[in-house]
Amino acid sequence: MNQWETLPDHSHRVGEQAAAFAAHLGWAEVLRLAGRLHDIGKLSPEFQAYITGDRTSGGDHSSAGARIALDSYGPNFGMVLAAIIAAHHARLTGGVFDVRRCLVEGTVS
């Protein structure tokens, strides 16, 4: 049995779960969009080589979705959305996400 989700299925599911979680705050659509963009960087050649075993690391896959958010939605809403997306693994990996750098300087990678 294959336990992997396709990227479109995963992105849709995460978007819906995030929207449900944030609905009572009035942020359902923001978090739905963040969920759908959060792993788009997994389409990169580097990440594809990682999942096929040709590389030992997939590299950064969060910055791609953050960059799309920033480029598509501008410096205000886009930056908030980019910060959510760019930080989505920082706590899980013990990493530190510099939200000031992302929000103030506009740096998402």
N, C-alpha and C positions, 0 to 999 in steps of 0.2 A: 504494500500500500504506500503510495506517495503522500507524504505529509506536507509537501511544499504547496503553497498557494501560488497562483500566477500573480505577477505584479499588479495587473489591473484588478483582480479579485481582492488582493490584499489592500490596495489603496482605497478601493471602494468600501471595504469592510471597516478599515480604520477610520475613514472619513465619517461613516455612519455612526460608529461607536463614539467618536469624538463629538459629533453633533449632539447625540443623545446626552452625553455627559455635560455639555455646555448649554443645553437648551434653557435651563432655568436661569441662566445668567444673561440670556439674550445673545449669546455668542455662537449659536448653533452653526450658522452659515460660515463664520470665520473658521471654526474648528473643523467643519466638514472639508473646506478647501485645504486647510493645513494637512489634514489626514490624507487627502488625495495627492498632495504634492510631496509629502515627507520623504518618500523613497524613490523619487523619479531618477535620482542619480545612479540607481542600480542598473539603469539601462546603459551606463557607460561601458566602453570596451574593457576597462580595468576591472570593474565589478563582474562583468560577464566572465572574464578569464578566471576570477577568483572562484565563482560558483561552479565552474567546470574543472577546477583543480589545477589550472595552469599558473596560478599566482597564490602566494600565501596570504595576501591581504587584498581586500576589495577597495582599500583607500577610503576617502571621504565621499560618502554618498548623500550627505545632508545638504551640502552647499548648493547643489544643482537646483533643488526645489526652492531653496531660499532665494537664489538668484532670480529664478523665474518669478517668484512672488514680488520681489523688489522691482524688477524690470516691468512687470505687468501692472502693478498696482500703486506705484509711486512711493515717494519718500515717507508718507505718513502711514496709511494702512498697509502698504507693501512692506515697510520695515517691521511693523509689529508682526505681521504674518511670517516674514523671513526669520525673525528671532525665534518664533515658536518652532518653525521647521528646523532651523540650524541647530537648535539645542536639544533635539528630540532623543539623542543617545548620551548626552554628556553625563547625566546622573548614573546611567546604567554602566558606563565604562569607567567611572571614577574620574572622568575628565572634568575640566572646568570650562564652562562656557562663559565667555566675556560678553555679557549682554550690553554693557556700555559701548564696547567696540562695535558691536552690531548695530545698536540703535543710534548712537551718536555719530560714529564715523562712517556708517554705511558699509562696513566690511562684514561679509557673510562667510568668507572662506577661511 
